[in-house]
Amino acid sequence: MEKVADKSRYKPRVIDAAVKKYLSAFGAVCIEGPKWCGKTWTSSFHSNSEFLIGDPSNNFQNRSLAEISPSIVLEGATPRLIDE
């Protein structure tokens, strides 16, 4: 599933500078925090493609696809958001 958020609606956050810095230095960045604090929205803003494992559309087919062929999760433009 390729779905990148509408970046024009994004409100800048304090964490943005750190995410940008770490993405330029490392191959991956893990963003952790409580539910509904903006992790996915921030990650989506900094990504060029997405794989949403917990997407309920089509009966959670992304989860099944990831289990069958994990390499598919990594296919897409980088930086790539992989979200549970």
PDB file of N, CA, C and O in Angstrom:
ATOM      1  N   MET A   1       0.845  -1.174   0.000  1.00  0.00           N
ATOM      2  CA  MET A   1       0.000   0.000   0.000  1.00  0.00           C
ATOM      3  C   MET A   1       0.888   1.234   0.000  1.00  0.00           C
ATOM      4  O   MET A   1       1.665   1.439   0.932  1.00  0.00           O
ATOM      5  N   GLU A   2       0.781   2.039  -1.013  1.00  0.00           N
ATOM      6  CA  GLU A   2       1.543   3.289  -1.092  1.00  0.00           C
ATOM      7  C   GLU A   2       0.599   4.443  -0.815  1.00  0.00           C
ATOM      8  O   GLU A   2      -0.246   4.778  -1.645  1.00  0.00           O
ATOM      9  N   LYS A   3       0.745   5.046   0.345  1.00  0.00           N
ATOM     10  CA  LYS A   3      -0.111   6.173   0.695  1.00  0.00           C
ATOM     11  C   LYS A   3       0.713   7.120   1.561  1.00  0.00           C
ATOM     12  O   LYS A   3       0.991   6.825   2.724  1.00  0.00           O
ATOM     13  N   VAL A   4       1.093   8.229   1.004  1.00  0.00           N
ATOM     14  CA  VAL A   4       1.843   9.223   1.760  1.00  0.00           C
ATOM     15  C   VAL A   4       0.886  10.350   2.125  1.00  0.00           C
ATOM     16  O   VAL A   4       0.111  10.819   1.290  1.00  0.00           O
ATOM     17  N   ALA A   5       0.950  10.773   3.368  1.00  0.00           N
ATOM     18  CA  ALA A   5       0.028  11.790   3.883  1.00  0.00           C
ATOM     19  C   ALA A   5       0.162  13.110   3.127  1.00  0.00           C
ATOM     20  O   ALA A   5       1.198  13.384   2.522  1.00  0.00           O
ATOM     21  N   ASP A   6      -0.888  13.919   3.167  1.00  0.00           N
ATOM     22  CA  ASP A   6      -0.884  15.255   2.581  1.00  0.00           C
ATOM     23  C   ASP A   6       0.027  16.141   3.433  1.00  0.00           C
ATOM     24  O   ASP A   6      -0.382  16.654   4.474  1.00  0.00           O
ATOM     25  N   LYS A   7       1.245  16.305   2.980  1.00  0.00           N
ATOM     26  CA  LYS A   7       2.250  17.019   3.767  1.00  0.00           C
ATOM     27  C   LYS A   7       1.951  18.507   3.921  1.00  0.00           C
ATOM     28  O   LYS A   7       2.534  19.158   4.789  1.00  0.00           O
ATOM     29  N   SER A   8       1.066  19.056   3.111  1.00  0.00           N
ATOM     30  CA  SER A   8       0.734  20.482   3.228  1.00  0.00           C
ATOM     31  C   SER A   8      -0.052  20.770   4.517  1.00  0.00           C
ATOM     32  O   SER A   8      -0.096  21.914   4.970  1.00  0.00           O
ATOM     33  N   ARG A   9      -0.669  19.743   5.105  1.00  0.00           N
ATOM     34  CA  ARG A   9      -1.450  19.918   6.331  1.00  0.00           C
ATOM     35  C   ARG A   9      -0.628  19.678   7.600  1.00  0.00           C
ATOM     36  O   ARG A   9      -1.152  19.797   8.707  1.00  0.00           O
ATOM     37  N   TYR A  10       0.630  19.349   7.448  1.00  0.00           N
ATOM     38  CA  TYR A  10       1.483  19.011   8.589  1.00  0.00           C
ATOM     39  C   TYR A  10       1.855  20.253   9.387  1.00  0.00           C
ATOM     40  O   TYR A  10       2.239  21.276   8.819  1.00  0.00           O
ATOM     41  N   LYS A  11       1.741  20.159  10.693  1.00  0.00           N
ATOM     42  CA  LYS A  11       2.161  21.235  11.605  1.00  0.00           C
ATOM     43  C   LYS A  11       3.533  20.859  12.161  1.00  0.00           C
ATOM     44  O   LYS A  11       3.673  19.789  12.752  1.00  0.00           O
ATOM     45  N   PRO A  12       4.546  21.706  11.988  1.00  0.00           N
ATOM     46  CA  PRO A  12       5.897  21.382  12.475  1.00  0.00           C
ATOM     47  C   PRO A  12       5.911  21.070  13.967  1.00  0.00           C
ATOM     48  O   PRO A  12       5.166  21.645  14.760  1.00  0.00           O
ATOM     49  N   ARG A  13       6.798  20.128  14.315  1.00  0.00           N
ATOM     50  CA  ARG A  13       6.943  19.690  15.694  1.00  0.00           C
ATOM     51  C   ARG A  13       8.396  19.840  16.136  1.00  0.00           C
ATOM     52  O   ARG A  13       9.296  19.927  15.300  1.00  0.00           O
ATOM     53  N   VAL A  14       8.621  19.869  17.430  1.00  0.00           N
ATOM     54  CA  VAL A  14       9.962  20.009  17.990  1.00  0.00           C
ATOM     55  C   VAL A  14      10.862  18.856  17.524  1.00  0.00           C
ATOM     56  O   VAL A  14      12.052  19.065  17.288  1.00  0.00           O
ATOM     57  N   ILE A  15      10.316  17.661  17.392  1.00  0.00           N
ATOM     58  CA  ILE A  15      11.086  16.465  17.048  1.00  0.00           C
ATOM     59  C   ILE A  15      11.574  16.454  15.594  1.00  0.00           C
ATOM     60  O   ILE A  15      12.467  15.676  15.259  1.00  0.00           O
ATOM     61  N   ASP A  16      11.011  17.293  14.732  1.00  0.00           N
ATOM     62  CA  ASP A  16      11.336  17.261  13.307  1.00  0.00           C
ATOM     63  C   ASP A  16      12.831  17.411  13.019  1.00  0.00           C
ATOM     64  O   ASP A  16      13.367  16.696  12.174  1.00  0.00           O
ATOM     65  N   ALA A  17      13.499  18.316  13.700  1.00  0.00           N
ATOM     66  CA  ALA A  17      14.931  18.526  13.446  1.00  0.00           C
ATOM     67  C   ALA A  17      15.731  17.272  13.779  1.00  0.00           C
ATOM     68  O   ALA A  17      16.663  16.919  13.056  1.00  0.00           O
ATOM     69  N   ALA A  18      15.374  16.598  14.870  1.00  0.00           N
ATOM     70  CA  ALA A  18      16.083  15.373  15.257  1.00  0.00           C
ATOM     71  C   ALA A  18      15.830  14.260  14.240  1.00  0.00           C
ATOM     72  O   ALA A  18      16.762  13.551  13.859  1.00  0.00           O
ATOM     73  N   VAL A  19      14.589  14.099  13.800  1.00  0.00           N
ATOM     74  CA  VAL A  19      14.272  13.067  12.813  1.00  0.00           C
ATOM     75  C   VAL A  19      15.063  13.323  11.528  1.00  0.00           C
ATOM     76  O   VAL A  19      15.659  12.399  10.973  1.00  0.00           O
ATOM     77  N   LYS A  20      15.071  14.544  11.064  1.00  0.00           N
ATOM     78  CA  LYS A  20      15.809  14.892   9.845  1.00  0.00           C
ATOM     79  C   LYS A  20      17.308  14.598  10.016  1.00  0.00           C
ATOM     80  O   LYS A  20      17.936  14.034   9.120  1.00  0.00           O
ATOM     81  N   LYS A  21      17.862  14.973  11.139  1.00  0.00           N
ATOM     82  CA  LYS A  21      19.288  14.749  11.416  1.00  0.00           C
ATOM     83  C   LYS A  21      19.606  13.253  11.415  1.00  0.00           C
ATOM     84  O   LYS A  21      20.563  12.821  10.773  1.00  0.00           O
ATOM     85  N   TYR A  22      18.806  12.465  12.132  1.00  0.00           N
ATOM     86  CA  TYR A  22      19.074  11.037  12.228  1.00  0.00           C
ATOM     87  C   TYR A  22      18.844  10.309  10.906  1.00  0.00           C
ATOM     88  O   TYR A  22      19.566   9.362  10.593  1.00  0.00           O
ATOM     89  N   LEU A  23      17.858  10.733  10.132  1.00  0.00           N
ATOM     90  CA  LEU A  23      17.641  10.119   8.823  1.00  0.00           C
ATOM     91  C   LEU A  23      18.815  10.361   7.886  1.00  0.00           C
ATOM     92  O   LEU A  23      19.116   9.526   7.034  1.00  0.00           O
ATOM     93  N   SER A  24      19.476  11.496   8.041  1.00  0.00           N
ATOM     94  CA  SER A  24      20.627  11.772   7.179  1.00  0.00           C
ATOM     95  C   SER A  24      21.865  10.974   7.599  1.00  0.00           C
ATOM     96  O   SER A  24      22.798  10.824   6.811  1.00  0.00           O
ATOM     97  N   ALA A  25      21.879  10.463   8.830  1.00  0.00           N
ATOM     98  CA  ALA A  25      23.043   9.742   9.336  1.00  0.00           C
ATOM     99  C   ALA A  25      22.858   8.220   9.376  1.00  0.00           C
ATOM    100  O   ALA A  25      23.832   7.478   9.251  1.00  0.00           O
ATOM    101  N   PHE A  26      21.634   7.759   9.548  1.00  0.00           N
ATOM    102  CA  PHE A  26      21.378   6.334   9.730  1.00  0.00           C
ATOM    103  C   PHE A  26      20.387   5.821   8.691  1.00  0.00           C
ATOM    104  O   PHE A  26      19.690   6.604   8.044  1.00  0.00           O
ATOM    105  N   GLY A  27      20.331   4.518   8.539  1.00  0.00           N
ATOM    106  CA  GLY A  27      19.414   3.913   7.582  1.00  0.00           C
ATOM    107  C   GLY A  27      17.993   3.803   8.086  1.00  0.00           C
ATOM    108  O   GLY A  27      17.077   3.549   7.304  1.00  0.00           O
ATOM    109  N   ALA A  28      17.794   3.990   9.385  1.00  0.00           N
ATOM    110  CA  ALA A  28      16.451   3.867   9.961  1.00  0.00           C
ATOM    111  C   ALA A  28      16.347   4.689  11.238  1.00  0.00           C
ATOM    112  O   ALA A  28      17.341   4.933  11.922  1.00  0.00           O
ATOM    113  N   VAL A  29      15.136   5.105  11.540  1.00  0.00           N
ATOM    114  CA  VAL A  29      14.849   5.832  12.775  1.00  0.00           C
ATOM    115  C   VAL A  29      13.608   5.182  13.383  1.00  0.00           C
ATOM    116  O   VAL A  29      12.609   4.971  12.695  1.00  0.00           O
ATOM    117  N   CYS A  30      13.676   4.870  14.669  1.00  0.00           N
ATOM    118  CA  CYS A  30      12.534   4.310  15.384  1.00  0.00           C
ATOM    119  C   CYS A  30      11.921   5.411  16.240  1.00  0.00           C
ATOM    120  O   CYS A  30      12.592   5.998  17.089  1.00  0.00           O
ATOM    121  N   ILE A  31      10.650   5.683  16.008  1.00  0.00           N
ATOM    122  CA  ILE A  31       9.947   6.701  16.788  1.00  0.00           C
ATOM    123  C   ILE A  31       8.951   5.980  17.683  1.00  0.00           C
ATOM    124  O   ILE A  31       8.048   5.295  17.202  1.00  0.00           O
ATOM    125  N   GLU A  32       9.128   6.143  18.998  1.00  0.00           N
ATOM    126  CA  GLU A  32       8.276   5.476  19.976  1.00  0.00           C
ATOM    127  C   GLU A  32       7.571   6.500  20.855  1.00  0.00           C
ATOM    128  O   GLU A  32       8.068   7.608  21.059  1.00  0.00           O
ATOM    129  N   GLY A  33       6.421   6.121  21.367  1.00  0.00           N
ATOM    130  CA  GLY A  33       5.690   6.994  22.263  1.00  0.00           C
ATOM    131  C   GLY A  33       4.301   6.453  22.512  1.00  0.00           C
ATOM    132  O   GLY A  33       3.937   5.410  21.969  1.00  0.00           O
ATOM    133  N   PRO A  34       3.508   7.154  23.333  1.00  0.00           N
ATOM    134  CA  PRO A  34       2.151   6.693  23.640  1.00  0.00           C
ATOM    135  C   PRO A  34       1.229   6.819  22.422  1.00  0.00           C
ATOM    136  O   PRO A  34       1.533   7.516  21.454  1.00  0.00           O
ATOM    137  N   LYS A  35       0.110   6.130  22.504  1.00  0.00           N
ATOM    138  CA  LYS A  35      -0.883   6.218  21.421  1.00  0.00           C
ATOM    139  C   LYS A  35      -1.357   7.655  21.240  1.00  0.00           C
ATOM    140  O   LYS A  35      -1.462   8.420  22.199  1.00  0.00           O
ATOM    141  N   TRP A  36      -1.635   7.997  20.004  1.00  0.00           N
ATOM    142  CA  TRP A  36      -2.234   9.272  19.634  1.00  0.00           C
ATOM    143  C   TRP A  36      -1.379  10.497  19.957  1.00  0.00           C
ATOM    144  O   TRP A  36      -1.913  11.569  20.241  1.00  0.00           O
ATOM    145  N   CYS A  37      -0.046  10.338  19.915  1.00  0.00           N
ATOM    146  CA  CYS A  37       0.811  11.497  20.193  1.00  0.00           C
ATOM    147  C   CYS A  37       1.416  12.083  18.912  1.00  0.00           C
ATOM    148  O   CYS A  37       2.133  13.082  18.973  1.00  0.00           O
ATOM    149  N   GLY A  38       1.135  11.473  17.752  1.00  0.00           N
ATOM    150  CA  GLY A  38       1.612  12.019  16.487  1.00  0.00           C
ATOM    151  C   GLY A  38       2.776  11.273  15.858  1.00  0.00           C
ATOM    152  O   GLY A  38       3.401  11.793  14.934  1.00  0.00           O
ATOM    153  N   LYS A  39       3.087  10.075  16.327  1.00  0.00           N
ATOM    154  CA  LYS A  39       4.217   9.303  15.788  1.00  0.00           C
ATOM    155  C   LYS A  39       4.037   9.007  14.302  1.00  0.00           C
ATOM    156  O   LYS A  39       4.944   9.248  13.506  1.00  0.00           O
ATOM    157  N   THR A  40       2.881   8.492  13.932  1.00  0.00           N
ATOM    158  CA  THR A  40       2.648   8.125  12.533  1.00  0.00           C
ATOM    159  C   THR A  40       2.616   9.361  11.648  1.00  0.00           C
ATOM    160  O   THR A  40       3.186   9.345  10.557  1.00  0.00           O
ATOM    161  N   TRP A  41       1.977  10.409  12.080  1.00  0.00           N
ATOM    162  CA  TRP A  41       1.866  11.641  11.299  1.00  0.00           C
ATOM    163  C   TRP A  41       3.251  12.248  11.075  1.00  0.00           C
ATOM    164  O   TRP A  41       3.573  12.658   9.960  1.00  0.00           O
ATOM    165  N   THR A  42       4.075  12.308  12.130  1.00  0.00           N
ATOM    166  CA  THR A  42       5.440  12.831  12.001  1.00  0.00           C
ATOM    167  C   THR A  42       6.261  11.938  11.085  1.00  0.00           C
ATOM    168  O   THR A  42       6.974  12.431  10.211  1.00  0.00           O
ATOM    169  N   SER A  43       6.166  10.635  11.277  1.00  0.00           N
ATOM    170  CA  SER A  43       6.914   9.690  10.447  1.00  0.00           C
ATOM    171  C   SER A  43       6.494   9.792   8.990  1.00  0.00           C
ATOM    172  O   SER A  43       7.332   9.747   8.090  1.00  0.00           O
ATOM    173  N   SER A  44       5.206   9.927   8.765  1.00  0.00           N
ATOM    174  CA  SER A  44       4.691  10.045   7.405  1.00  0.00           C
ATOM    175  C   SER A  44       5.210  11.305   6.725  1.00  0.00           C
ATOM    176  O   SER A  44       5.518  11.290   5.533  1.00  0.00           O
ATOM    177  N   PHE A  45       5.306  12.390   7.479  1.00  0.00           N
ATOM    178  CA  PHE A  45       5.816  13.649   6.926  1.00  0.00           C
ATOM    179  C   PHE A  45       7.250  13.483   6.420  1.00  0.00           C
ATOM    180  O   PHE A  45       7.620  14.061   5.398  1.00  0.00           O
ATOM    181  N   HIS A  46       8.040  12.707   7.123  1.00  0.00           N
ATOM    182  CA  HIS A  46       9.454  12.535   6.773  1.00  0.00           C
ATOM    183  C   HIS A  46       9.692  11.376   5.804  1.00  0.00           C
ATOM    184  O   HIS A  46      10.839  11.120   5.438  1.00  0.00           O
ATOM    185  N   SER A  47       8.657  10.679   5.385  1.00  0.00           N
ATOM    186  CA  SER A  47       8.837   9.517   4.511  1.00  0.00           C
ATOM    187  C   SER A  47       8.406   9.811   3.077  1.00  0.00           C
ATOM    188  O   SER A  47       7.660  10.751   2.803  1.00  0.00           O
ATOM    189  N   ASN A  48       8.906   8.970   2.176  1.00  0.00           N
ATOM    190  CA  ASN A  48       8.521   9.055   0.766  1.00  0.00           C
ATOM    191  C   ASN A  48       7.624   7.905   0.344  1.00  0.00           C
ATOM    192  O   ASN A  48       7.074   7.919  -0.757  1.00  0.00           O
ATOM    193  N   SER A  49       7.470   6.908   1.210  1.00  0.00           N
ATOM    194  CA  SER A  49       6.545   5.806   0.959  1.00  0.00           C
ATOM    195  C   SER A  49       6.182   5.194   2.302  1.00  0.00           C
ATOM    196  O   SER A  49       6.859   5.417   3.305  1.00  0.00           O
ATOM    197  N   GLU A  50       5.102   4.419   2.307  1.00  0.00           N
ATOM    198  CA  GLU A  50       4.584   3.862   3.559  1.00  0.00           C
ATOM    199  C   GLU A  50       4.130   2.423   3.371  1.00  0.00           C
ATOM    200  O   GLU A  50       3.655   2.036   2.304  1.00  0.00           O
ATOM    201  N   PHE A  51       4.286   1.647   4.420  1.00  0.00           N
ATOM    202  CA  PHE A  51       3.682   0.317   4.514  1.00  0.00           C
ATOM    203  C   PHE A  51       3.017   0.265   5.879  1.00  0.00           C
ATOM    204  O   PHE A  51       3.695   0.246   6.906  1.00  0.00           O
ATOM    205  N   LEU A  52       1.693   0.244   5.887  1.00  0.00           N
ATOM    206  CA  LEU A  52       0.925   0.282   7.133  1.00  0.00           C
ATOM    207  C   LEU A  52       0.450  -1.129   7.464  1.00  0.00           C
ATOM    208  O   LEU A  52      -0.554  -1.595   6.925  1.00  0.00           O
ATOM    209  N   ILE A  53       1.171  -1.800   8.346  1.00  0.00           N
ATOM    210  CA  ILE A  53       0.884  -3.196   8.669  1.00  0.00           C
ATOM    211  C   ILE A  53      -0.503  -3.345   9.285  1.00  0.00           C
ATOM    212  O   ILE A  53      -1.205  -4.309   8.980  1.00  0.00           O
ATOM    213  N   GLY A  54      -0.906  -2.429  10.129  1.00  0.00           N
ATOM    214  CA  GLY A  54      -2.190  -2.525  10.819  1.00  0.00           C
ATOM    215  C   GLY A  54      -3.357  -1.899  10.083  1.00  0.00           C
ATOM    216  O   GLY A  54      -4.405  -1.665  10.685  1.00  0.00           O
ATOM    217  N   ASP A  55      -3.204  -1.622   8.796  1.00  0.00           N
ATOM    218  CA  ASP A  55      -4.283  -1.016   8.020  1.00  0.00           C
ATOM    219  C   ASP A  55      -5.464  -1.988   7.939  1.00  0.00           C
ATOM    220  O   ASP A  55      -5.301  -3.101   7.440  1.00  0.00           O
ATOM    221  N   PRO A  56      -6.657  -1.590   8.423  1.00  0.00           N
ATOM    222  CA  PRO A  56      -7.794  -2.514   8.448  1.00  0.00           C
ATOM    223  C   PRO A  56      -8.448  -2.751   7.078  1.00  0.00           C
ATOM    224  O   PRO A  56      -9.286  -3.642   6.938  1.00  0.00           O
ATOM    225  N   SER A  57      -8.065  -1.954   6.066  1.00  0.00           N
ATOM    226  CA  SER A  57      -8.698  -2.155   4.758  1.00  0.00           C
ATOM    227  C   SER A  57      -8.356  -3.546   4.215  1.00  0.00           C
ATOM    228  O   SER A  57      -7.269  -4.074   4.452  1.00  0.00           O
ATOM    229  N   ASN A  58      -9.289  -4.109   3.499  1.00  0.00           N
ATOM    230  CA  ASN A  58      -9.136  -5.444   2.907  1.00  0.00           C
ATOM    231  C   ASN A  58      -8.792  -6.501   3.955  1.00  0.00           C
ATOM    232  O   ASN A  58      -7.959  -7.376   3.718  1.00  0.00           O
ATOM    233  N   ASN A  59      -9.433  -6.409   5.099  1.00  0.00           N
ATOM    234  CA  ASN A  59      -9.288  -7.417   6.151  1.00  0.00           C
ATOM    235  C   ASN A  59      -7.832  -7.593   6.603  1.00  0.00           C
ATOM    236  O   ASN A  59      -7.353  -8.717   6.756  1.00  0.00           O
ATOM    237  N   PHE A  60      -7.145  -6.480   6.813  1.00  0.00           N
ATOM    238  CA  PHE A  60      -5.765  -6.480   7.304  1.00  0.00           C
ATOM    239  C   PHE A  60      -4.825  -7.263   6.373  1.00  0.00           C
ATOM    240  O   PHE A  60      -3.949  -7.988   6.846  1.00  0.00           O
ATOM    241  N   GLN A  61      -5.006  -7.119   5.066  1.00  0.00           N
ATOM    242  CA  GLN A  61      -4.179  -7.871   4.127  1.00  0.00           C
ATOM    243  C   GLN A  61      -2.705  -7.501   4.213  1.00  0.00           C
ATOM    244  O   GLN A  61      -1.861  -8.344   3.910  1.00  0.00           O
ATOM    245  N   ASN A  62      -2.357  -6.284   4.611  1.00  0.00           N
ATOM    246  CA  ASN A  62      -0.938  -5.914   4.726  1.00  0.00           C
ATOM    247  C   ASN A  62      -0.231  -6.761   5.775  1.00  0.00           C
ATOM    248  O   ASN A  62       0.923  -7.147   5.587  1.00  0.00           O
ATOM    249  N   ARG A  63      -0.911  -7.050   6.870  1.00  0.00           N
ATOM    250  CA  ARG A  63      -0.322  -7.897   7.913  1.00  0.00           C
ATOM    251  C   ARG A  63      -0.039  -9.290   7.356  1.00  0.00           C
ATOM    252  O   ARG A  63       1.041  -9.841   7.571  1.00  0.00           O
ATOM    253  N   SER A  64      -0.997  -9.851   6.649  1.00  0.00           N
ATOM    254  CA  SER A  64      -0.814 -11.178   6.058  1.00  0.00           C
ATOM    255  C   SER A  64       0.305 -11.157   5.024  1.00  0.00           C
ATOM    256  O   SER A  64       1.123 -12.075   4.969  1.00  0.00           O
ATOM    257  N   LEU A  65       0.339 -10.118   4.214  1.00  0.00           N
ATOM    258  CA  LEU A  65       1.379  -9.977   3.195  1.00  0.00           C
ATOM    259  C   LEU A  65       2.764  -9.902   3.834  1.00  0.00           C
ATOM    260  O   LEU A  65       3.707 -10.516   3.335  1.00  0.00           O
ATOM    261  N   ALA A  66       2.896  -9.161   4.925  1.00  0.00           N
ATOM    262  CA  ALA A  66       4.178  -9.035   5.621  1.00  0.00           C
ATOM    263  C   ALA A  66       4.626 -10.376   6.197  1.00  0.00           C
ATOM    264  O   ALA A  66       5.821 -10.673   6.215  1.00  0.00           O
ATOM    265  N   GLU A  67       3.676 -11.189   6.669  1.00  0.00           N
ATOM    266  CA  GLU A  67       4.013 -12.501   7.203  1.00  0.00           C
ATOM    267  C   GLU A  67       4.450 -13.460   6.100  1.00  0.00           C
ATOM    268  O   GLU A  67       5.372 -14.253   6.292  1.00  0.00           O
ATOM    269  N   ILE A  68       3.795 -13.387   4.953  1.00  0.00           N
ATOM    270  CA  ILE A  68       4.111 -14.275   3.830  1.00  0.00           C
ATOM    271  C   ILE A  68       5.431 -13.896   3.170  1.00  0.00           C
ATOM    272  O   ILE A  68       6.246 -14.763   2.853  1.00  0.00           O
ATOM    273  N   SER A  69       5.635 -12.605   2.965  1.00  0.00           N
ATOM    274  CA  SER A  69       6.830 -12.138   2.259  1.00  0.00           C
ATOM    275  C   SER A  69       7.358 -10.861   2.912  1.00  0.00           C
ATOM    276  O   SER A  69       7.041  -9.766   2.448  1.00  0.00           O
ATOM    277  N   PRO A  70       8.153 -10.976   3.976  1.00  0.00           N
ATOM    278  CA  PRO A  70       8.645  -9.801   4.697  1.00  0.00           C
ATOM    279  C   PRO A  70       9.421  -8.806   3.823  1.00  0.00           C
ATOM    280  O   PRO A  70       9.434  -7.614   4.132  1.00  0.00           O
ATOM    281  N   SER A  71      10.052  -9.254   2.766  1.00  0.00           N
ATOM    282  CA  SER A  71      10.828  -8.340   1.913  1.00  0.00           C
ATOM    283  C   SER A  71       9.945  -7.299   1.231  1.00  0.00           C
ATOM    284  O   SER A  71      10.426  -6.223   0.874  1.00  0.00           O
ATOM    285  N   ILE A  72       8.675  -7.602   1.049  1.00  0.00           N
ATOM    286  CA  ILE A  72       7.750  -6.653   0.420  1.00  0.00           C
ATOM    287  C   ILE A  72       7.606  -5.394   1.278  1.00  0.00           C
ATOM    288  O   ILE A  72       7.389  -4.303   0.752  1.00  0.00           O
ATOM    289  N   VAL A  73       7.727  -5.547   2.581  1.00  0.00           N
ATOM    290  CA  VAL A  73       7.600  -4.412   3.493  1.00  0.00           C
ATOM    291  C   VAL A  73       8.650  -3.344   3.172  1.00  0.00           C
ATOM    292  O   VAL A  73       8.398  -2.153   3.352  1.00  0.00           O
ATOM    293  N   LEU A  74       9.817  -3.763   2.702  1.00  0.00           N
ATOM    294  CA  LEU A  74      10.919  -2.832   2.447  1.00  0.00           C
ATOM    295  C   LEU A  74      10.901  -2.225   1.048  1.00  0.00           C
ATOM    296  O   LEU A  74      11.665  -1.301   0.769  1.00  0.00           O
ATOM    297  N   GLU A  75      10.041  -2.729   0.166  1.00  0.00           N
ATOM    298  CA  GLU A  75       9.992  -2.206  -1.204  1.00  0.00           C
ATOM    299  C   GLU A  75       9.274  -0.858  -1.236  1.00  0.00           C
ATOM    300  O   GLU A  75       8.144  -0.729  -0.765  1.00  0.00           O
ATOM    301  N   GLY A  76       9.946   0.133  -1.793  1.00  0.00           N
ATOM    302  CA  GLY A  76       9.338   1.457  -1.904  1.00  0.00           C
ATOM    303  C   GLY A  76      10.392   2.528  -1.755  1.00  0.00           C
ATOM    304  O   GLY A  76      11.528   2.259  -1.365  1.00  0.00           O
ATOM    305  N   ALA A  77      10.000   3.745  -2.070  1.00  0.00           N
ATOM    306  CA  ALA A  77      10.918   4.875  -1.995  1.00  0.00           C
ATOM    307  C   ALA A  77      11.352   5.113  -0.544  1.00  0.00           C
ATOM    308  O   ALA A  77      10.576   4.928   0.393  1.00  0.00           O
ATOM    309  N   THR A  78      12.593   5.521  -0.391  1.00  0.00           N
ATOM    310  CA  THR A  78      13.115   5.797   0.947  1.00  0.00           C
ATOM    311  C   THR A  78      13.181   7.300   1.182  1.00  0.00           C
ATOM    312  O   THR A  78      13.296   8.066   0.225  1.00  0.00           O
ATOM    313  N   PRO A  79      13.110   7.731   2.421  1.00  0.00           N
ATOM    314  CA  PRO A  79      12.841   6.938   3.614  1.00  0.00           C
ATOM    315  C   PRO A  79      11.435   6.340   3.565  1.00  0.00           C
ATOM    316  O   PRO A  79      10.496   6.953   3.057  1.00  0.00           O
ATOM    317  N   ARG A  80      11.316   5.128   4.107  1.00  0.00           N
ATOM    318  CA  ARG A  80      10.058   4.371   4.061  1.00  0.00           C
ATOM    319  C   ARG A  80       9.487   4.238   5.463  1.00  0.00           C
ATOM    320  O   ARG A  80      10.187   3.822   6.386  1.00  0.00           O
ATOM    321  N   LEU A  81       8.245   4.584   5.619  1.00  0.00           N
ATOM    322  CA  LEU A  81       7.541   4.415   6.898  1.00  0.00           C
ATOM    323  C   LEU A  81       6.982   3.007   6.965  1.00  0.00           C
ATOM    324  O   LEU A  81       6.229   2.585   6.088  1.00  0.00           O
ATOM    325  N   ILE A  82       7.354   2.281   8.010  1.00  0.00           N
ATOM    326  CA  ILE A  82       6.755   0.984   8.305  1.00  0.00           C
ATOM    327  C   ILE A  82       6.058   1.164   9.641  1.00  0.00           C
ATOM    328  O   ILE A  82       6.700   1.314  10.681  1.00  0.00           O
ATOM    329  N   ASP A  83       4.746   1.145   9.597  1.00  0.00           N
ATOM    330  CA  ASP A  83       3.953   1.460  10.789  1.00  0.00           C
ATOM    331  C   ASP A  83       3.073   0.285  11.161  1.00  0.00           C
ATOM    332  O   ASP A  83       2.464  -0.352  10.302  1.00  0.00           O
ATOM    333  N   GLU A  84       3.016   0.006  12.458  1.00  0.00           N
ATOM    334  CA  GLU A  84       2.185  -1.115  12.915  1.00  0.00           C
ATOM    335  C   GLU A  84       0.736  -0.768  12.774  1.00  0.00           C
ATOM    336  O   GLU A  84      -0.128  -1.579  13.105  1.00  0.00           O
TER     337      GLU A  84
END
